[in-house]
Amino acid sequence: MISHHRRWLGFGLVAMAALVVATREVAAQEVIDAKAAAYLRDRYLADMDTVHVKIMALANAIPADKYAWRPAQGVRSVSEVLMHVASEWLFYGPQSVGAKPPADFGAPQQTLPKLEKDFTTKPQVLEHDRRSARTPRAADRVRPLGGGATALE
């Protein structure tokens, strides 16, 4: 009969071996080739384009006089919600493909809330929504080199 301690030692060794094997397999899965990376980037940008088209359709369908409407006190208005999406896209979109946000964006802690408050009319919001959609596509020309460096293709 196997002692209690030997049984736990055996289980421990098996668990450690499984962990080592699993870690090697995970590490091998982290590396993708340039073709796969380009495919993922292209699919990601296509999905972002689809989302943008739907947001623009929604923004265009809402009457201009409803942009100031908010469902309750302390809740974002329609224009604030649309500007929230546009400003997040403007700041985080380029970063999602390895580039930097626009140089004139400023500190996000101040700029993101400011954009929501400063642009409230339908024409202003639509223009910023259009501008925000261009930034990930412009950044699409940037490819990662590794180690945080990027280069224009």
C-alpha positions in Angstrom: 0.0 0.0 0.0 1.3 3.5 -1.0 1.7 5.9 1.9 -0.2 9.1 1.9 2.9 11.3 1.4 4.2 9.2 -1.5 0.8 9.5 -3.2 0.8 13.3 -2.9 4.4 13.4 -4.1 3.4 11.4 -7.1 0.4 13.6 -7.8 2.7 16.7 -7.4 5.2 15.4 -9.9 2.6 14.5 -12.4 1.0 18.0 -12.0 4.4 19.7 -12.4 5.1 17.7 -15.6 1.7 18.6 -17.0 2.3 22.3 -16.2 5.7 22.2 -18.0 4.2 20.6 -21.1 1.3 22.9 -21.1 3.5 26.0 -20.8 5.6 24.9 -23.7 2.5 24.4 -25.9 1.1 27.8 -24.9 4.5 29.5 -25.6 4.5 27.9 -29.1 1.0 29.2 -29.8 2.0 32.8 -29.0 4.1 33.1 -32.2 2.2 33.9 -35.4 3.7 34.6 -38.8 3.4 37.9 -40.7 0.7 36.5 -43.0 -1.5 35.5 -40.0 -0.9 38.8 -38.3 -1.8 40.7 -41.5 -5.0 38.6 -41.8 -6.0 39.3 -38.2 -5.3 43.0 -38.7 -7.4 43.1 -41.9 -10.3 41.3 -40.2 -10.1 43.6 -37.2 -10.1 46.7 -39.4 -13.0 45.3 -41.5 -15.0 44.7 -38.3 -14.2 48.2 -37.1 -15.4 49.6 -40.4 -18.7 47.6 -40.0 -19.2 49.0 -36.6 -18.5 52.6 -37.8 -21.0 52.3 -40.7 -23.7 51.2 -38.2 -22.9 54.0 -35.8 -22.9 56.6 -38.6 -26.2 55.3 -39.8 -27.6 55.6 -36.3 -26.2 59.1 -35.8 -27.7 60.2 -39.2 -31.1 58.7 -38.4 -31.5 60.6 -35.1 -33.1 64.0 -35.6 -30.8 67.0 -34.8 -33.2 68.2 -32.1 -32.9 64.9 -30.2 -29.1 65.2 -29.8 -29.5 67.0 -26.5 -32.0 64.4 -25.1 -30.9 62.4 -22.2 -32.9 59.5 -20.6 -32.4 60.8 -17.0 -30.5 63.3 -15.0 -26.8 62.4 -14.8 -26.9 60.1 -17.9 -25.1 61.0 -21.1 -27.2 62.7 -23.8 -27.4 61.3 -27.3 -24.6 63.6 -28.5 -22.4 62.7 -25.5 -22.8 59.0 -26.2 -21.9 59.4 -29.9 -19.0 61.7 -29.0 -17.9 59.2 -26.4 -17.7 56.5 -29.1 -15.9 58.9 -31.5 -13.4 60.1 -29.0 -12.6 56.6 -27.7 -12.1 55.5 -31.3 -10.0 58.5 -32.1 -7.7 57.8 -29.1 -7.6 54.0 -28.9 -8.2 53.1 -32.5 -4.7 53.9 -33.7 -3.2 52.2 -30.6 -5.1 49.0 -31.4 -3.0 48.7 -34.6 0.3 49.7 -33.2 0.2 53.4 -33.9 -0.2 56.6 -31.9 -3.3 58.8 -31.4 -3.4 62.1 -33.3 -0.6 64.4 -32.1 -3.1 67.1 -31.2 -5.3 64.8 -29.0 -3.7 65.7 -25.7 -4.0 63.9 -22.4 -7.0 61.4 -22.6 -8.1 62.1 -19.0 -8.9 65.7 -20.0 -9.6 65.4 -23.8 -12.1 62.4 -23.7 -14.6 64.1 -21.4 -14.0 67.5 -23.0 -15.0 66.2 -26.5 -18.3 64.9 -25.1 -19.2 68.3 -23.7 -17.8 70.6 -26.4 -19.4 69.0 -29.5 -23.2 68.7 -29.1 -24.8 69.5 -32.4 -25.5 66.9 -35.0 -23.1 68.4 -37.7 -20.2 68.6 -35.1 -20.8 65.0 -33.9 -21.0 63.6 -37.4 -17.8 65.3 -38.4 -16.0 63.9 -35.4 -17.4 60.5 -36.0 -16.1 60.6 -39.6 -12.7 61.8 -38.4 -12.4 59.1 -35.7 -13.1 56.4 -38.3 -10.1 57.5 -40.4 -7.5 57.2 -37.6 -7.3 53.3 -37.4 -7.2 53.1 -41.2 -4.4 55.7 -41.4 -2.6 53.8 -38.7 -3.1 50.6 -40.7 0.0 51.6 -42.7 2.0 51.1 -39.5 3.4 47.7 -38.8 4.9 46.5 -35.5 8.6 45.7 -35.6 8.7 44.2 -32.1 9.9 45.6 -28.9 7.4 48.5 -29.2 8.9 49.9 -32.3 6.9 50.5 -35.5 7.6 51.3 -39.1 5.6 52.7 -42.0 5.0 50.1 -44.7 
